[in-house]
């Protein structure tokens, strides 16, 4: 198999597994980014890493640069590697579609997923359980919304954009509202105030072609960043749940979705499954199904080239770990434990589970002996960032201490000089 693909967006745990999957088939893969926070993962599976103009600063320059890359690299498909890349592609979808096969549906369909409230409306019509949700446009509306939904409340942007104030924010009380929004704020985009759903995060990954689900995979989050709920740092594959599969496929059909997607639920033994959102692009744990034999990037490549992929049932139940995220989680738990509170017991359990989490049966998101650089750079960069953050925090704390006790410092200096 020959050809080439361009991935826009470079989250290493997403871009590198996709690149390796296609590279194994003899397909050349290039990666482009406009984010200052993303750098080359130095993977042997990536032929070229390119920086392009930011679409917010110069939409025309961004479009020209991407079109130039697609033409020069003779790329056949353009793959969005994260949400900010997806939104950028949609703004130039018609132009890019003239040159290459874009690995997502048209903007009208994708907007139904980027708009979380629209996704929830479709789910409700499909009979899928959703959390209690209220739309708030300004911070002063939060108190009424939270009281109606019930604390704790998860606050998140209604629509995924490149300029989100935050991904999610958990509000536990009225005091949290006052602390986070001391003065009234009008949100650039409406926010969703959503009830907090207990349970495990369960993802259903599906590739759809002409309304038919050709491959399904299910994973469960074992540990998240942040610990209260977020992205996976430790996950495991598990047998398909027939009801979740049925609900996911029905929802994707209602959304008229084509291509890859992850339908995310919160599942608890007492309340059952509640829909959280749908990701209309490759997800953070994409390396897990690939390791288990469900090769979504290859399936999508074949579908976009008019072929029907041969999909085998998933038989390997494996665990997956994002090491850099795992380190960040430990660091956060350690900081919270130092301040006291419930995270001390969580940290103790965390340390007890490290040996198993790093055991031979757990696949690393990025590490392979044949291509070690992405894993090394990801962990090293994370440790460097955490050290820099801790040093800055220490200096700020020292500065506050000195400003709070100037007389003590002067007396101490005088004693020191006299001695």
Wavefront OBJ file of the C-alpha trace (Angstrom):
o trace
v 0.000 0.000 0.000
v 1.358 3.426 -0.957
v 0.290 7.020 -0.479
v 0.683 9.892 1.967
v -1.358 11.582 4.658
v -1.169 14.895 6.508
v -2.132 15.117 10.178
v -3.001 18.609 11.424
v -2.362 18.925 15.148
v 0.377 17.238 17.160
v -0.787 15.783 20.448
v 1.864 13.027 20.619
v -0.342 10.280 22.085
v -2.762 10.844 19.175
v -0.574 11.799 16.210
v 2.183 9.230 16.763
v -0.038 6.086 16.933
v -1.897 7.257 13.812
v 1.397 7.876 12.009
v 2.807 4.497 13.052
v -0.351 2.705 11.925
v -0.179 4.215 8.436
v 3.616 3.993 8.237
v 3.431 0.226 8.757
v 1.392 0.070 5.554
v 4.016 1.984 3.588
v 2.095 5.280 3.752
v 4.120 8.464 4.231
v 2.864 10.674 7.067
v 3.566 14.374 7.637
v 2.408 16.415 10.636
v 1.616 20.133 10.744
v 0.699 22.383 13.653
v -0.150 26.004 14.289
v -0.089 25.689 18.086
v 2.860 27.148 19.987
v 2.384 24.420 22.603
v 3.006 21.579 20.143
v 6.426 20.428 18.979
v 7.820 17.623 16.870
v 7.620 14.208 18.571
v 10.649 13.084 16.500
v 8.967 9.852 15.469
v 10.480 7.678 12.762
v 6.962 7.215 11.424
v 6.688 10.950 10.641
v 8.384 12.077 7.455
v 8.141 15.828 8.038
v 6.997 18.133 10.843
v 5.899 21.608 9.746
v 4.691 24.767 11.471
v 1.980 26.706 9.665
v 0.477 30.170 10.317
v -2.151 30.465 13.028
v -5.623 30.541 11.435
v -6.811 33.095 13.990
v -4.020 35.527 13.132
v -4.157 35.011 9.367
v -6.807 32.691 7.904
v -5.563 33.256 4.363
v -1.929 32.451 5.197
v -3.056 29.322 7.050
v -5.124 28.149 4.075
v -2.328 28.849 1.592
v 0.213 27.014 3.757
v -1.969 23.906 4.171
v -2.841 23.822 0.461
v 0.855 24.101 -0.341
v 1.697 21.224 1.980
v -1.057 19.039 0.548
v 0.101 19.680 -3.006
v 3.830 19.395 -2.359
v 3.499 16.255 -0.238
v 1.035 14.660 -2.660
v -1.202 13.878 0.289
v -4.378 11.913 -0.234
v -6.072 12.510 3.109
v -6.078 15.304 5.714
v -6.604 14.104 9.288
v -7.622 16.417 12.164
v -5.498 15.414 15.157
v -7.362 17.383 17.841
v -10.316 19.726 18.312
v -8.505 22.967 17.491
v -7.262 21.408 14.248
v -10.767 20.166 13.472
v -12.264 23.651 13.876
v -9.533 25.131 11.659
v -10.142 22.566 8.912
v -13.887 23.217 8.965
v -13.350 26.919 8.243
v -11.557 25.981 5.004
v -13.325 22.684 4.342
v -14.479 23.488 0.809
v -11.016 24.621 -0.305
v -9.194 21.647 1.239
v -11.777 19.201 -0.145
v -10.853 20.288 -3.667
v -7.309 18.971 -3.113
v -7.623 16.068 -0.692
v -10.027 13.690 1.089
v -10.790 15.295 4.453
v -11.117 12.723 7.238
v -14.281 14.188 8.744
v -17.808 14.988 7.526
v -18.878 18.384 6.211
v -19.096 21.397 8.582
v -22.879 21.148 9.060
v -22.567 17.605 10.429
v -19.437 18.258 12.492
v -21.057 21.303 14.097
v -23.651 18.995 15.664
v -20.813 17.391 17.626
v -18.787 20.514 18.361
v -21.962 21.990 19.877
v -22.418 19.839 22.998
v -25.959 21.068 23.548
v -26.942 20.001 20.021
v -25.388 16.572 20.651
v -27.367 16.226 23.893
v -30.590 17.203 22.110
v -30.045 14.471 19.509
v -29.243 11.975 22.261
v -32.398 12.872 24.161
v -34.490 12.280 21.046
v -32.786 8.861 20.712
v -33.845 7.962 24.254
v -30.277 8.116 25.621
v -29.916 9.350 29.195
v -28.154 12.708 29.540
v -27.109 14.726 32.623
v -29.287 17.573 33.887
v -28.015 20.551 31.914
v -28.653 24.290 31.884
v -27.235 26.876 29.470
v -25.706 29.990 31.055
v -24.517 33.047 29.144
v -23.186 35.069 32.092
v -21.581 34.182 35.417
v -24.377 35.729 37.494
v -26.716 33.055 36.106
v -24.601 30.286 37.613
v -26.116 30.349 41.099
v -29.642 29.724 39.834
v -28.423 27.069 37.365
v -26.365 25.250 40.007
v -29.201 25.256 42.501
v -31.502 23.847 39.827
v -29.033 21.167 38.683
v -27.643 20.425 42.156
v -24.055 20.646 43.416
v -21.479 19.603 42.365
v -21.826 21.066 38.880
v -19.495 20.665 35.913
v -19.155 23.868 33.904
v -17.997 23.473 30.299
v -18.169 25.507 27.078
v -21.262 24.706 25.028
v -19.202 24.682 21.849
v -15.641 23.517 21.239
v -13.585 26.414 19.895
v -9.920 27.391 19.639
v -10.335 30.058 22.327
v -11.957 28.171 25.184
v -11.602 29.802 28.618
v -11.264 26.290 30.088
v -12.206 22.700 29.200
v -14.167 21.886 32.349
v -14.575 23.415 35.784
v -16.157 21.624 38.746
v -18.150 23.859 41.083
v -18.845 22.398 44.520
v -20.616 25.290 46.251
v -21.747 28.905 46.055
v -18.368 29.845 47.527
v -16.691 28.262 44.492
v -18.757 30.484 42.201
v -17.717 33.620 44.109
v -14.073 32.538 44.134
v -13.940 31.706 40.418
v -16.057 34.663 39.260
v -15.583 37.492 41.802
v -16.965 39.975 39.266
v -19.714 39.363 36.676
v -18.434 37.817 33.442
v -20.209 37.546 30.101
v -18.978 34.347 28.481
v -17.692 34.613 24.908
v -19.602 31.383 24.217
v -22.513 30.080 26.334
v -21.583 27.558 29.022
v -23.282 24.349 30.048
v -23.898 23.858 33.771
v -24.190 20.097 34.042
v -24.831 17.751 36.944
v -21.819 15.746 38.071
v -22.309 12.093 37.128
v -20.549 9.543 39.286
v -19.008 6.479 37.688
v -16.332 5.377 35.264
v -15.623 7.010 31.945
v -16.425 4.507 29.187
v -15.634 5.234 25.553
v -17.158 3.575 22.484
v -14.904 4.075 19.449
v -16.624 3.526 16.127
v -15.903 3.987 12.433
v -18.992 4.584 10.305
v -19.298 4.249 6.535
v -22.573 5.088 4.791
v -24.459 4.744 8.054
v -22.975 1.324 8.867
v -20.704 0.797 11.858
v -17.808 -1.247 10.466
v -15.730 -1.460 13.656
v -16.458 -0.892 17.359
v -14.139 -0.849 20.356
v -14.797 -0.153 24.034
v -12.473 1.053 26.775
v -12.849 2.082 30.397
v -10.886 4.818 32.141
v -9.112 3.565 35.255
v -7.288 6.792 36.142
v -7.821 10.312 34.878
v -6.147 13.713 34.804
v -7.319 15.548 36.839
v -8.341 12.770 39.273
v -11.847 14.252 39.628
v -12.476 13.539 35.935
v -10.700 14.370 32.705
v -8.505 12.659 30.128
v -7.332 9.061 30.462
v -3.916 8.291 31.893
v -4.692 4.614 32.522
v -7.354 2.665 30.625
v -8.325 -0.860 29.741
v -10.100 -2.446 26.824
v -13.234 -4.410 27.673
v -15.910 -6.484 25.946
v -18.515 -4.520 24.034
v -21.638 -3.602 25.965
v -24.517 -4.322 23.566
v -26.711 -1.522 24.925
v -23.941 1.100 24.754
v -23.041 -0.008 21.238
v -26.675 0.234 20.141
v -27.098 3.703 21.685
v -23.812 4.948 20.206
v -24.596 3.773 16.682
v -28.146 5.157 16.847
v -26.799 8.533 17.993
v -24.146 8.699 15.266
v -26.766 7.857 12.664
v -29.050 10.586 14.034
v -26.132 13.010 13.733
v -25.504 11.738 10.164
v -21.911 11.031 11.142
v -19.390 9.415 8.809
v -15.865 8.355 9.784
v -14.272 7.830 13.198
v -15.779 9.041 16.460
v -15.710 8.295 20.167
v -18.969 8.334 22.113
v -18.234 8.948 25.785
v -20.400 7.832 28.708
v -20.263 7.931 32.491
v -21.346 4.559 33.818
v -22.198 3.692 37.416
v -23.713 0.501 38.882
v -26.601 2.432 40.439
v -27.548 5.045 37.800
v -26.481 3.325 34.600
v -24.938 5.115 31.614
v -25.177 8.839 30.871
v -23.886 10.409 27.669
v -21.096 12.933 28.195
v -20.106 13.953 24.668
v -19.035 12.782 21.234
v -15.527 13.372 19.902
v -15.581 13.731 16.145
v -11.894 13.009 15.649
v -9.237 10.643 16.948
v -9.182 10.354 20.728
v -6.384 10.342 23.315
v -6.431 6.551 23.774
v -6.319 5.741 20.040
v -3.203 3.640 20.641
v -5.214 1.235 22.819
v -7.479 -0.222 20.102
v -4.562 -0.285 17.659
v -2.585 -2.387 20.157
v -5.613 -4.646 20.561
v -5.838 -5.247 16.810
v -8.547 -2.701 15.911
v -6.638 -0.398 13.547
v -8.921 2.627 13.111
v -6.457 4.777 11.072
v -5.997 1.956 8.559
v -9.757 1.347 8.368
v -10.396 5.024 7.712
v -7.700 5.151 5.035
v -9.329 2.235 3.217
v -12.851 3.651 3.546
v -11.738 7.003 2.112
v -10.237 5.098 -0.821
v -13.470 3.236 -1.525
v -12.422 -0.057 0.106
v -14.210 -2.038 2.797
v -11.732 -2.903 5.567
v -11.499 -6.433 6.903
v -12.227 -6.062 10.615
v -11.485 -8.846 13.077
v -13.162 -9.031 16.508
v -11.095 -7.659 19.372
v -9.773 -10.593 21.378
v -6.852 -9.011 23.256
v -7.943 -7.361 26.507
v -5.069 -5.035 27.396
v -4.310 -2.023 29.551
v -2.877 1.266 28.287
v -0.923 3.999 30.072
v -0.053 7.554 29.104
v 3.122 7.941 31.160
v 3.497 11.735 30.929
v -0.106 12.169 32.040
v 0.434 9.606 34.811
v 3.374 11.681 36.098
v 1.260 14.849 36.015
v -1.485 13.085 37.944
v 0.957 11.910 40.628
v 2.415 15.398 40.882
v -1.058 16.917 41.308
v -2.055 14.350 43.934
v 1.170 14.969 45.840
v 0.554 18.722 45.861
v -3.036 18.241 47.019
v -1.982 15.736 49.708
v 0.549 18.201 51.137
v -2.325 20.632 51.706
v -4.290 17.901 53.482
v -7.769 16.632 52.705
v -9.083 13.468 51.039
v -6.299 13.231 48.449
v -3.887 11.784 51.037
v -5.662 8.430 50.960
v -5.886 8.648 47.151
v -2.135 9.257 46.951
v -1.440 6.268 49.209
v -3.529 4.016 46.957
v -1.787 5.508 43.937
v 1.669 4.560 45.172
v 0.498 1.042 45.977
v -0.730 0.578 42.394
v 2.353 1.903 40.572
v 4.011 -1.503 40.184
v 0.936 -2.960 38.513
v 0.366 0.129 36.370
v 3.889 -0.145 34.984
v 3.813 -3.917 34.656
v 4.527 -5.789 31.466
v 0.839 -6.252 30.607
v 0.265 -2.480 30.358
v 1.031 -0.890 26.987
v 2.639 2.535 26.988
v 0.890 5.136 24.819
v 4.121 6.013 23.005
v 6.995 3.724 23.926
v 8.388 1.276 21.391
v 11.976 0.055 21.202
v 12.059 0.752 17.467
v 10.819 4.343 17.883
v 11.670 5.508 21.433
v 12.028 9.279 20.921
v 8.313 10.258 21.196
v 7.942 8.582 24.612
v 11.225 9.975 25.960
v 10.489 13.532 24.795
v 6.926 13.434 26.133
v 7.990 12.394 29.636
v 11.099 14.598 29.713
v 9.094 17.637 28.590
v 6.483 16.982 31.260
v 9.067 16.688 34.044
v 10.763 19.882 32.841
v 7.435 21.757 32.866
v 6.541 20.494 36.351
v 9.930 21.498 37.781
v 9.626 24.961 36.218
v 6.119 25.340 37.656
v 7.244 24.239 41.132
v 10.212 26.645 41.103
v 7.963 29.555 40.103
v 5.472 28.631 42.826
v 8.251 28.482 45.413
v 9.535 31.931 44.430
v 6.019 33.386 44.568
v 5.464 31.870 48.018
v 8.800 33.274 49.195
v 7.924 36.721 47.839
v 4.553 36.649 49.606
v 6.232 35.598 52.829
v 8.727 38.454 52.666
v 6.054 41.032 51.887
v 3.910 39.718 54.758
v 6.734 39.934 57.353
v 9.063 42.782 56.308
v 10.040 43.674 59.896
v 11.060 40.118 60.762
v 13.250 39.990 57.667
v 14.941 43.307 58.512
v 15.604 42.232 62.122
v 17.000 38.931 60.892
v 19.314 40.727 58.442
v 20.529 43.045 61.168
v 21.315 40.148 63.487
v 23.125 38.384 60.697
v 25.298 41.417 59.964
v 26.094 41.940 63.655
v 27.179 38.347 64.041
l 1 2 3 4 5 6 7 8 9 10 11 12 13 14 15 16 17 18 19 20 21 22 23 24 25 26 27 28 29 30 31 32 33 34 35 36 37 38 39 40 41 42 43 44 45 46 47 48 49 50 51 52 53 54 55 56 57 58 59 60 61 62 63 64 65 66 67 68 69 70 71 72 73 74 75 76 77 78 79 80 81 82 83 84 85 86 87 88 89 90 91 92 93 94 95 96 97 98 99 100 101 102 103 104 105 106 107 108 109 110 111 112 113 114 115 116 117 118 119 120 121 122 123 124 125 126 127 128 129 130 131 132 133 134 135 136 137 138 139 140 141 142 143 144 145 146 147 148 149 150 151 152 153 154 155 156 157 158 159 160 161 162 163 164 165 166 167 168 169 170 171 172 173 174 175 176 177 178 179 180 181 182 183 184 185 186 187 188 189 190 191 192 193 194 195 196 197 198 199 200 201 202 203 204 205 206 207 208 209 210 211 212 213 214 215 216 217 218 219 220 221 222 223 224 225 226 227 228 229 230 231 232 233 234 235 236 237 238 239 240 241 242 243 244 245 246 247 248 249 250 251 252 253 254 255 256 257 258 259 260 261 262 263 264 265 266 267 268 269 270 271 272 273 274 275 276 277 278 279 280 281 282 283 284 285 286 287 288 289 290 291 292 293 294 295 296 297 298 299 300 301 302 303 304 305 306 307 308 309 310 311 312 313 314 315 316 317 318 319 320 321 322 323 324 325 326 327 328 329 330 331 332 333 334 335 336 337 338 339 340 341 342 343 344 345 346 347 348 349 350 351 352 353 354 355 356 357 358 359 360 361 362 363 364 365 366 367 368 369 370 371 372 373 374 375 376 377 378 379 380 381 382 383 384 385 386 387 388 389 390 391 392 393 394 395 396 397 398 399 400 401 402 403 404 405 406 407 408 409 410 411 412 413 414 415 416 417 418 419
